[in-house]
Amino acid sequence: MDTNQQNDQNLQQYDLIVVGGGMVGAAVACGVAPTGMKIAILEAADKEPVWNPQGVDPRVSALTEASRLFLESLNAWGDMIENRVTPYQQM
């Protein structure tokens, strides 16, 4: 059996495969987890990102009220507020 066939068989053992382990992918996986589904997260990055509270990341993510409510339901919003979530006026 070649590697691709083995990978296909391994992935068939999951109910949901989330492509990307960033903010959205991780939130979706956390939101679905209580259903008992078997979830795999596929991430292309070589290593885990490191949170650097001293450095400034120029990226901006705009979240709707629905996103905030979803993140609150995951108990993630409070941590986000503590780690520099702020409104912005212009870009």
N, C-alpha and C positions, 0 to 999 in steps of 0.2 A: 504494500500500500504506500503510495507516495504521500508527501507532506500535505499537498492540497486536499487529498481525499481524507486524510486524518483530521485536518482542520475542519472540513465540512461536517464530518461525523461529530466532532466535538461541539460545533456550533448548533447542531441539531438537538442538543441536550438542553437548550434554553427556550423559554417561552418568549422572551424579548431580548433583542440585541440592540443596544444603544451605541450609535457610532459617535464617538467624541465624549470625552470625560470632562469637558469644561463646565462652565456655569450651568448651561441649559441641560446638557446630557446628564450631569450628576444630579441635578434637581429632578429631572424626569425619573431617573432610576430610584431616587429616594422616595418620590411620590408613589411609584408603582410597587415598591418593596412590600408594603403591608398587605398586598393582595396575595402574597405567597408565591407569586410567579418566580421562576428561575430566570435571573437577569444577568447578562454579560455586558460589560462596557468595553468597547474597543477604542483604544487611544493610540494615536500614532506617535505621540511624544516619547522620547527616550526615557525621560525621568519625570518625577513629580515636580510641579512648579514650587518654588520657594517663596513664601510670603515675606516681603521685605517692607516692614512698616516705615523704615527710614527713607526708602527710595520713593520716587514718585513715578507711577505708571501713567503714561499719557493716554491710555485707552479709556474710553467712556462707554458705559452701557446705559441705555435708557430703559427704564422699567415702567410698566403700566401699573395701575392700581391692582389689576388682576394678578400681575406678577408678584407684587408685594404681598397680597393675600395668600397666594400659593406658597411663597417662601415662609410666611408666618405659619402656615399649616405644617410645614416641615421643621418648625422651630429653628429656622436658619436666619430669619430677618434680624433678630436681636444681635447676633454675632456680626452680621453685615454692618449694622449701624455702628457697632464698636470699632469696626475696621475701616472707617472712613467713607461710609456712604454719605454723600452730600448732594443736595440739589445743585444744578448748574444753570446759569443764566444765558450763556452764549458759548459758542465754540470758535 
